[in-house]
Amino acid sequence: MNEFALITSVALSVISASTPLLLAATGELVTEKSGVLNLGVEGMMLVGAIVGFAVTLGTGSAVLGVCAAALAGAAMALVFAVLTLTLLANQVATGLALTIFGIGLSALIGSGYVGQPLQPLPKLAVPGLSTLPVVGPILFGQDALVYLSFAALIAVSWFLRRSHAGLILRAVGDSHDAAHAIGYGVIKVRYLATLFGGAMCGIAGAYFSLAYTPMWAENMTSGRGWIALALVVFATWRPARLLLGAYLFGGITILQLHIQGFGIPVPSQFVSMLPYLATIVVLVAISSDRTRVRLNTPACLGRAFNAAG
Amino acid sequence: MQMKRRTFAKGLMAGAGLVAAPRLITSARAADPFKAAWIYVGPVGDFGWSYQHDVGRKAVEAALGDQVKTTYVESVPEGADAERVLRDLATAGNKIIFATSFGFWQPALKVAKQFPDVKFEHATGYKRADNLATYNIRFYEGRYIQGVIAGKMSKSGIVGYIGSVPIPEVIMGMNAFLAGMRTIRPDAKIKMVMINAWYDPGKEADAAKALIDQGADIVAQHTDSPAPLQTAHDRGIKGFGQASDMIKFAPDSQLTSSIDHWDDYYVTRVKAAMDGSWKSGDVWDGLKSGMLKMAPYTNMPDDVKALAEKTEAGIKSGEIMIFIGPMKAQDGTVKIAEGQMLDDGAIAKMDWLAEGVEGQLPK
């Protein structure tokens, strides 16, 4: 295999390893910016994965599958939102329960789908461009969800920084009392942000079962939801750093496999640890300015809001 | 009528990258049946290792009907959680408990001591007690056949081998594969990646991609999901399934698959526990007894298929010995001298990679 092909292929592997993290983390970032801490990412991803798989297999349409996955993720988030925002249950406990629930529910729905193969999500080829060496397949030959992950990140970044609605969302996350006093619907904003987060997690799950490894297997996300959650924190709630973190993690995950394959004498347990280590070190290092971290951290994160109280 | 219930979801491990919520699922059939239980390291839906054990459990139900009541707990992490699950199952009145992963050996040993009246069985282990038996399949026999096939089918002579964790079971499989391959191609090499997990479809697929990118044109795996084989299929190269027949995931790629067949063993052992003839011991059988079966030889020319069948017959008859000298370790030291062969004890403790495997074992 020539060097160009190797570089291209490695880059494609990195993209597929990073995309689900980026999708889920982008959704969770919006949720957290509104002051809601939803630890149910893993559960929402798994439910999205099985629903996306089942609908795609049943209807033959990946578009319907992805939409269904987004709805399923949002439905899971709705359960969370009702419990924590309306009924004021503890967010951390409810989020953990949502993950456990999601693992069980997805396994239950998926029991009939184990061992069923599926055609991978088609790559969108741009005529003329996707045949270029290296950049062609990387930039112009991805599946729709990869482009969606970037589009969503850019949209979220713009929304939070530039739009009026984004300003309201940040206000709700930073001081729900003040936002409420001005007259913004704190609960409504948080509902919407939580549902958006759930939908993105559902799509991230669908990326798993439709593109990454096109099949359904129980617990197939294997903890990626937790990585996505951690990325949001380590990226200090900033979209650009989220992108960096997700691709750093994905990149080193692939790199460590290549290190092993080349027989470089480093213990496999150590290289398996590298993605976690490197991502934490880099993101902590670039976020070492405490004042700026505090500026970006939603001050009301995880705190319940009760308008009556 | 099968009744399913999910009675607990505990053991939440919110550590980096691992969340497992073991679920207890009971199938009840009749009053006062003999209770037997299984614990699995992965989900029964992995379509690999744990799936096959569960096929065995269902065979027990089918064979013994109302006389037994079986329970299983899936996705049990190896370590302290396993100990608690085993103790729960013993307390719940199960008379025989199968612990089906290597990493369950310490918990099994410990809990077996606390419940002398309960029979324990540990798959792939070597520590025994009066009420703790061990059982295993000679998977390496299947891997040797895979190696022979790979020797014929590979153009580059490089096999990408996705390992899970560096334990003797994985190492002997890799060495057997290479031994088989080198009977055809003395220059054959294995590129190895250990993903340090038994089950992580995404990582398994990534590892397969990395190995293919590095020149491997055959993919073999010692992890539990069909993801590596599926990746091989996507890339248009050949590979081998694991634990169950994975042909559906790779109709144009799967050459064969070593299929674990626990059914008869489980039925025999549960029956023995019921009639009181159960004794601790060690069972390690392979192709000959039918504990290991090969999936149909597919996607290969007829002469390769004939050779594979001949190799299988040779292993069954004892004509073909797998760990036979001369065999060298990676650093060139002779591990099996010319004319010698390894005994079962030495095979079970194998901690060296054969010359031709690229990759490091932790010291």
Contacts between the chains, C-beta under 8 A, distances in Angstrom:
chain1	res1	chain2	res2	distance
A	1	B	213	6.6
A	1	B	214	7.9
A	1	B	215	6.1
A	6	B	213	5.6
A	9	B	209	6.9
A	9	B	212	7.9
A	9	B	213	4.6
A	10	B	210	7.7
A	10	B	213	6.2
A	12	B	209	7.9
A	13	B	206	5.8
A	13	B	209	4.6
A	13	B	210	6.8
A	13	B	213	7.5
A	16	B	206	7.8
A	17	B	202	6.9
A	17	B	206	5.7
A	20	B	202	7.8
A	39	B	14	8.0
A	42	B	19	5.7
A	96	B	12	6.4
A	96	B	14	7.1
A	99	B	12	8.0
A	99	B	19	6.4
A	99	B	21	8.0
A	100	B	9	5.0
A	100	B	12	6.4
A	100	B	21	4.6
A	103	B	19	7.1
A	103	B	21	5.2
A	104	B	6	6.4
A	104	B	9	6.3
A	104	B	21	6.8
A	104	B	23	6.3
A	107	B	23	7.6
A	107	B	43	6.4
A	107	B	45	6.2
A	110	B	45	6.3
A	111	B	45	6.5
A	114	B	45	4.2
A	114	B	47	5.5
A	114	B	51	7.4
A	115	B	47	4.8
A	115	B	226	8.0
A	115	B	244	8.0
A	115	B	248	6.5
A	116	B	248	7.3
A	117	B	230	7.5
A	117	B	248	4.9
A	117	B	249	4.9
A	120	B	234	6.6
A	208	B	201	7.8
A	208	B	202	6.8
A	212	B	201	7.8
A	212	B	202	5.6
A	212	B	205	6.7
A	213	B	201	4.3
A	213	B	202	6.1
A	213	B	204	7.8
A	213	B	205	4.9
A	213	B	225	7.4
A	213	B	227	4.4
A	213	B	230	6.4
A	213	B	231	7.8
A	214	B	230	7.0
A	215	B	201	7.3
A	215	B	225	8.0
A	215	B	226	6.4
A	215	B	227	7.4
A	215	B	230	6.6
A	215	B	249	6.6
A	216	B	45	7.7
A	217	B	43	7.4
A	217	B	45	5.9
A	217	B	46	5.8
A	217	B	47	6.3
A	217	B	201	5.5
A	217	B	225	5.4
A	217	B	226	7.7
A	217	B	227	7.9
A	218	B	42	7.9
A	218	B	43	3.3
A	218	B	44	7.4
A	218	B	45	3.7
A	218	B	46	6.6
A	218	B	74	7.9
A	218	B	75	7.6
A	219	B	19	7.9
A	219	B	20	7.3
A	219	B	42	8.0
A	219	B	43	5.4
A	219	B	75	6.5
A	219	B	199	7.6
A	220	B	201	4.9
A	220	B	202	7.4
A	220	B	225	7.6
A	221	B	202	7.5
A	222	B	17	7.0
A	222	B	18	7.6
A	222	B	197	7.2
A	222	B	199	7.1
A	222	B	200	4.2
A	222	B	201	7.1
A	222	B	202	6.4
A	222	B	203	7.1
A	223	B	16	7.5
A	223	B	17	3.9
A	223	B	18	5.1
A	223	B	19	5.4
A	224	B	17	7.9
A	224	B	202	6.9
A	225	B	19	7.7
A	226	B	14	6.6
A	226	B	16	7.0
A	226	B	17	6.5
A	226	B	19	6.5
A	227	B	16	7.7
A	227	B	17	6.5
A	230	B	16	7.7
A	253	B	203	7.2
A	253	B	206	6.4
A	254	B	206	5.9
A	254	B	209	7.8
A	254	B	210	6.4
A	257	B	193	5.3
A	257	B	195	7.7
A	257	B	203	8.0
A	257	B	206	5.8
A	257	B	207	4.9
A	257	B	209	8.0
A	257	B	210	3.9
A	257	B	211	7.8
A	258	B	210	5.0
A	258	B	213	7.5
A	258	B	214	6.9
A	260	B	192	7.0
A	260	B	193	4.4
A	260	B	194	6.6
A	260	B	210	7.9
A	260	B	359	5.9
A	260	B	360	7.9
A	261	B	160	7.3
A	261	B	191	5.0
A	261	B	192	7.6
A	261	B	193	5.4
A	261	B	210	5.2
A	261	B	211	5.3
A	261	B	214	4.7
A	261	B	358	7.7
A	261	B	359	7.5
A	262	B	214	6.7
A	262	B	358	7.6
A	263	B	191	7.3
A	263	B	192	7.9
A	263	B	358	3.7
A	263	B	359	5.3
A	263	B	360	6.9
A	264	B	360	7.9
A	265	B	360	4.9
A	266	B	360	7.0
A	267	B	360	6.6
A	267	B	362	4.1
A	267	B	363	7.4
A	268	B	166	7.0
A	268	B	193	7.6
A	268	B	194	3.9
A	268	B	196	6.1
A	268	B	359	7.7
A	268	B	360	7.0
A	268	B	362	6.7
A	269	B	196	5.9
A	269	B	362	5.9
A	272	B	194	7.8
A	272	B	195	7.1
A	272	B	196	4.4
A	276	B	16	5.4
A	276	B	17	7.4
